[in-house]
Amino acid sequence: MTKKVLVGMSGGVDSAVAAALLIDQGYDVIGVTLNLWDGKKKSDCNTGKTCCSLEDVEDARAVAYHLGIPFYVLNMKELFKEKVVDYFIDSYLKGETPNPCVACNQYIKFDAMLEKAISLGCDYISTGHYARKAFNSKSGRFLLKKAADPSKDQSYVLYMLKQNQLERLLFPLGDLKKTDTRNIAKEKGLRVFEKPDSQDICFVETGKYGDFIREHTHREIPDGLFVDREGNVLGRHKGIINYTIGQRKGLGLAVDSPYYVVEKDVLTNTVILAHKADTLIKTFTARDMNYISFEQPKSEFKAEVRVRYSSKESAAVIFPMENNRARIEFVSPQQFVAPGQIVVLYDNDNVIGGGIIER
């Protein structure tokens, strides 16, 4: 019997090619676009700055028509607001630096969409993510692996996947380079073959997070003080939500050597700054740990650790703690570890797991 796959089609080239490749592989493919957010403006298709727009839906629909597959739009706006937008706002108000794309993957694409796929009688779901999966017959576990192309690898934002989700997930682009994907799209006559990638957070259309939070909470975000680690006042900030860990530009300070944001204290409404030499972190904690390669570990282990999507991996020792938390200790101190961001653990190409940085 032909296996049926529900493909999440964002309107971009990656998910379009994923659907096309699955058809070539003999799957019975259904395309679906998730209606997540009602934006005030249309996206700029020349810059590709946002996703989730009406143009994206129509691009996905046109690709599905070209490929000759059924296509549906699923309304998940209420769930998206609760699990992604509200989380994003709450996290910033707590002084954290959230990762809404990870939350969207976790609760929308690989939870709600999978549930919908099963209700439709589908055997698998698929997306245009650049990652790979494998099965370890010795452990009986599915593994999440980096994509073949390091420059496009998206395994970092997939660390939260559970075994029941990996079992039903297909990653058709895992062995491709981006240039391969665009070439395939062009060869197959898909109109999105030159469409730019979406970059910014889809629901923050202006790119100004502070303005978005003010608009949607109707709260006044008070100014406060910039201080150094010793508590010395360096100047005034324009609201704690406007700054992120590691930020150097836009602080508005007249100083001889640059300062970086290293901490945000919501209780005192202060933003703590330090010179680059004083930004190193040796150890931190993480919550909501998810392990893919093995069950919840009982003893310490070594791993390569990435604390930002664009950062390099660093050697560390992982110390499991109670309540699904862990203490991560770098072999060599690292810079700009941001609470609210994601820490992902690697063993070569395998994603061991990950969690949310607390520090």
matplotlib code that plots the C-alpha trace (Angstrom):
import matplotlib.pyplot as plt

x = [0.0, 1.3, 2.3, 0.5, 2.4, 1.1, 3.6, 3.7, 4.0, 5.1, 5.0, 8.8, 11.1, 12.2, 8.8, 7.8, 10.8, 10.2, 6.7, 8.0, 10.7, 8.3, 6.1, 9.1, 9.7, 6.3, 4.4, 0.8, 1.3, -1.1, 0.0, -1.1, -0.4, -1.0, -2.9, -1.1, -1.3, -3.3, -0.7, -1.5, 0.7, 1.6, 5.0, 7.7, 8.2, 11.4, 13.1, 11.5, 11.4, 8.4, 6.3, 2.7, 1.4, -1.5, 1.1, 2.8, -0.5, -1.1, 2.4, 1.9, -1.4, 0.1, 2.9, 0.4, -1.7, 1.4, 2.4, -1.2, -1.7, -4.5, -4.0, -5.6, -5.3, -5.6, -6.6, -4.2, -4.2, -5.6, -3.0, -0.2, -1.1, -1.1, 2.0, 4.1, 3.1, 2.1, 5.2, 7.4, 5.9, 6.0, 9.6, 10.8, 8.9, 10.8, 14.1, 14.7, 15.5, 12.9, 13.1, 9.6, 10.6, 11.4, 8.1, 6.3, 8.1, 7.3, 3.7, 2.4, 4.4, 5.4, 2.5, -0.7, 0.1, 1.1, -2.2, -4.1, -2.1, -3.0, -6.7, -6.5, -5.0, -1.5, 1.5, 4.0, 4.4, 7.2, 8.7, 11.4, 13.8, 17.4, 18.1, 18.3, 17.1, 18.3, 17.3, 19.7, 18.7, 20.9, 19.1, 15.8, 15.7, 15.3, 18.1, 18.2, 21.2, 22.7, 22.0, 24.7, 25.2, 26.6, 25.6, 21.9, 21.7, 18.6, 18.9, 19.4, 15.7, 14.5, 16.1, 12.6, 11.4, 10.1, 10.5, 6.9, 7.3, 10.6, 9.1, 6.6, 8.8, 10.5, 13.2, 13.6, 16.1, 18.6, 21.2, 20.9, 22.6, 20.4, 21.7, 20.5, 17.1, 16.7, 17.9, 15.4, 12.6, 13.6, 13.8, 10.3, 8.9, 8.0, 7.4, 9.1, 12.5, 14.0, 11.9, 14.1, 14.1, 12.0, 14.3, 12.5, 10.0, 6.8, 4.4, 6.7, 6.3, 8.4, 11.2, 10.9, 10.2, 9.7, 7.0, 5.2, 5.2, 3.9, 1.2, -0.1, 0.2, -0.8, 1.9, 4.2, 7.8, 9.8, 13.2, 15.9, 19.6, 22.6, 25.0, 28.3, 28.8, 29.8, 26.6, 28.1, 25.7, 26.7, 23.6, 19.9, 18.2, 14.9, 13.1, 14.5, 12.7, 14.6, 17.9, 19.3, 22.3, 25.4, 24.1, 26.7, 25.2, 22.4, 23.1, 23.6, 26.6, 29.5, 32.3, 35.9, 35.6, 32.5, 30.2, 28.0, 24.7, 25.4, 22.4, 18.9, 17.4, 13.7, 13.2, 15.5, 14.8, 18.5, 20.6, 24.0, 26.9, 30.5, 33.5, 34.1, 36.8, 34.3, 31.4, 32.7, 30.5, 31.8, 28.6, 24.8, 21.7, 18.9, 15.3, 12.8, 15.6, 14.6, 16.9, 16.8, 19.8, 19.0, 16.5, 16.9, 20.5, 21.4, 25.1, 27.3, 28.4, 30.4, 29.0, 29.5, 27.2, 25.7, 24.0, 22.9, 21.7, 24.7, 27.3, 30.0, 29.9, 32.0, 33.0, 31.1, 30.2, 26.5, 25.3, 21.7, 19.6, 16.2, 13.0, 14.3, 17.0, 20.8, 23.9, 26.2, 29.9, 32.0, 35.6, 36.5, 34.3, 32.0, 30.4, 26.8, 24.8, 21.3, 18.5, 15.5, 17.6, 18.2, 21.1, 21.6, 23.9, 25.7, 27.8, 29.4, 26.4, 23.9, 21.6, 21.7, 19.0, 18.7, 16.8, 16.1, 18.9, 18.2, 21.6]
y = [0.0, 3.5, 5.5, 8.8, 12.0, 15.4, 18.0, 21.4, 23.9, 27.4, 28.9, 28.7, 26.8, 24.2, 22.8, 22.9, 20.7, 18.5, 17.7, 17.2, 14.8, 12.7, 12.4, 11.1, 8.6, 7.1, 8.6, 9.8, 13.5, 16.0, 19.6, 21.8, 25.4, 26.4, 29.7, 31.1, 34.8, 37.7, 40.3, 44.0, 44.1, 41.9, 40.4, 41.8, 38.9, 40.6, 40.5, 37.5, 39.1, 37.4, 34.2, 33.3, 35.9, 35.6, 35.5, 32.5, 30.7, 31.4, 30.3, 27.0, 26.5, 27.2, 24.7, 22.0, 22.6, 22.3, 19.1, 17.7, 17.1, 17.9, 21.1, 22.5, 25.4, 24.7, 27.4, 27.2, 30.9, 30.4, 27.8, 29.8, 32.9, 30.9, 28.7, 31.1, 34.7, 34.8, 32.8, 35.3, 38.3, 36.7, 35.6, 39.1, 40.6, 38.1, 39.4, 36.3, 36.0, 33.6, 31.5, 31.5, 29.4, 26.5, 26.9, 26.9, 23.7, 22.1, 22.9, 23.6, 21.8, 18.6, 18.4, 19.8, 19.1, 15.5, 15.0, 16.4, 14.1, 11.0, 12.0, 12.2, 8.7, 9.9, 7.7, 10.6, 14.3, 16.2, 19.7, 21.5, 21.4, 20.6, 17.7, 13.9, 11.0, 7.5, 4.4, 2.8, -0.8, -1.5, 1.1, 0.9, 4.7, 7.1, 9.6, 13.2, 14.1, 17.2, 18.0, 17.1, 20.8, 22.4, 25.9, 24.9, 22.5, 23.1, 20.4, 23.0, 24.1, 20.4, 19.3, 19.0, 16.1, 13.0, 9.4, 9.1, 12.3, 11.2, 7.9, 9.7, 12.4, 12.6, 15.1, 14.9, 17.8, 16.4, 15.3, 18.4, 21.7, 24.8, 25.3, 21.7, 22.5, 25.6, 23.7, 21.0, 23.6, 25.2, 21.9, 21.0, 24.3, 25.5, 29.2, 29.7, 28.5, 32.0, 33.1, 34.4, 32.6, 34.1, 35.5, 37.6, 36.4, 36.1, 37.9, 40.9, 42.5, 45.6, 43.7, 45.9, 43.5, 46.3, 48.0, 44.7, 43.9, 47.3, 47.1, 43.7, 44.2, 47.8, 48.2, 51.0, 49.7, 52.1, 53.4, 52.2, 52.1, 50.6, 49.4, 47.4, 44.2, 46.3, 48.3, 51.5, 53.5, 53.9, 55.5, 55.0, 52.4, 52.7, 49.7, 46.3, 44.5, 46.4, 44.7, 41.2, 39.4, 40.1, 43.3, 46.0, 48.5, 50.9, 51.3, 55.1, 55.3, 57.7, 55.4, 54.8, 51.1, 49.1, 47.5, 44.4, 43.4, 40.5, 40.3, 41.8, 42.2, 42.6, 43.2, 46.2, 47.2, 47.3, 46.2, 44.9, 45.7, 44.5, 44.8, 41.8, 40.3, 40.1, 38.4, 34.8, 32.1, 28.9, 27.1, 27.5, 25.5, 24.5, 23.5, 21.3, 19.0, 16.6, 13.7, 12.0, 9.7, 8.0, 8.1, 10.6, 10.2, 9.4, 10.4, 13.1, 12.9, 14.8, 16.6, 19.4, 22.3, 25.0, 27.9, 30.0, 28.9, 30.6, 29.8, 27.1, 24.1, 24.0, 21.1, 20.7, 18.3, 17.8, 17.1, 15.9, 17.4, 16.8, 18.1, 17.6, 20.2, 20.0, 21.9, 22.5, 23.2, 24.4, 23.1, 26.6, 29.6, 31.0, 34.3, 35.5, 32.7, 34.1, 32.9, 31.8, 30.7, 27.1, 24.9, 21.8, 18.9, 17.1, 13.9, 14.5, 14.6, 13.3, 15.5, 14.2, 16.6, 20.0, 22.4, 26.1, 28.1, 29.4, 30.5]
z = [0.0, -0.9, 2.2, 2.6, 3.7, 4.8, 3.8, 5.5, 2.7, 3.8, 0.3, 0.0, -2.2, 0.5, 1.3, -2.4, -3.3, -0.3, -1.7, -5.2, -4.0, -2.0, -5.1, -7.0, -4.2, -4.7, -1.7, -1.8, -0.9, 0.5, 0.8, 3.7, 4.7, 8.3, 8.8, 11.8, 12.0, 10.5, 9.6, 8.9, 5.9, 3.0, 3.1, 0.8, -1.6, -2.9, 0.5, 2.0, 5.4, 6.7, 6.2, 6.9, 4.5, 1.9, -0.9, 0.8, 1.0, -2.7, -3.6, -1.8, -3.4, -6.9, -6.3, -5.1, -8.2, -10.4, -8.7, -8.9, -5.2, -2.9, -0.9, 2.3, 4.6, 8.3, 10.8, 13.8, 14.7, 18.2, 19.1, 17.5, 19.5, 22.8, 22.2, 20.2, 20.3, 24.0, 24.9, 23.0, 24.8, 28.2, 27.8, 26.8, 29.8, 32.0, 30.7, 28.5, 24.8, 23.4, 20.3, 18.8, 15.8, 18.1, 19.9, 16.5, 15.6, 18.9, 19.3, 15.8, 13.1, 14.9, 17.4, 16.1, 12.5, 13.3, 15.1, 12.1, 9.8, 11.8, 11.8, 8.0, 7.8, 6.9, 7.7, 7.9, 7.9, 6.2, 6.1, 4.2, 7.1, 6.4, 8.8, 8.7, 10.7, 11.2, 13.3, 15.8, 15.9, 19.0, 21.1, 19.2, 19.0, 16.1, 15.8, 14.7, 12.6, 11.1, 7.5, 4.9, 4.2, 7.3, 6.1, 6.0, 8.9, 11.0, 13.5, 16.2, 16.0, 16.0, 19.3, 21.0, 18.8, 20.5, 19.4, 18.3, 16.2, 14.6, 13.7, 11.5, 10.1, 6.7, 5.8, 2.0, 1.9, 4.5, 1.9, -0.4, -0.6, -1.0, -4.6, -5.3, -3.9, -6.1, -9.2, -8.6, -8.2, -11.5, -13.3, -12.1, -13.1, -9.6, -9.5, -6.1, -7.3, -6.9, -3.9, -1.0, 2.3, 5.1, 7.8, 10.5, 13.0, 10.9, 13.3, 14.0, 10.7, 11.4, 13.0, 16.1, 19.0, 21.6, 19.6, 19.0, 22.7, 23.6, 21.0, 22.1, 25.9, 26.0, 28.7, 29.3, 29.4, 31.7, 31.1, 33.5, 34.2, 32.4, 35.1, 35.1, 37.1, 40.1, 40.0, 38.7, 36.6, 33.0, 31.5, 30.9, 28.8, 26.9, 28.2, 29.1, 26.3, 23.7, 24.5, 24.0, 25.4, 23.4, 22.0, 21.4, 19.0, 19.8, 23.5, 23.1, 25.5, 25.1, 26.2, 25.2, 24.7, 23.7, 26.3, 25.7, 27.2, 29.5, 31.8, 32.3, 35.8, 35.6, 39.3, 39.4, 35.7, 35.0, 32.0, 33.0, 30.7, 30.5, 28.3, 25.9, 28.1, 30.9, 29.0, 29.4, 31.0, 32.5, 33.6, 33.3, 33.8, 31.4, 31.9, 30.0, 28.7, 25.9, 25.0, 21.6, 21.5, 24.8, 27.7, 30.6, 31.7, 35.3, 35.2, 33.7, 30.1, 27.5, 24.5, 22.0, 22.9, 20.8, 22.6, 19.6, 16.1, 14.4, 17.0, 16.8, 19.1, 22.3, 24.4, 27.7, 30.4, 31.1, 34.7, 34.8, 37.6, 39.1, 37.4, 33.9, 34.3, 33.6, 34.5, 31.5, 32.2, 29.3, 29.0, 27.9, 28.9, 26.2, 25.5, 25.5, 26.9, 26.9, 29.2, 27.1, 24.2, 23.3, 24.2, 21.9, 22.6, 19.9, 19.5, 16.1, 13.7, 16.2, 18.2, 21.7, 22.9, 24.4, 26.6, 27.4, 28.9, 32.5, 33.7]

ax = plt.figure().add_subplot(projection="3d")
ax.plot(x, y, z, "-o")
ax.set_aspect("equal")
plt.show()
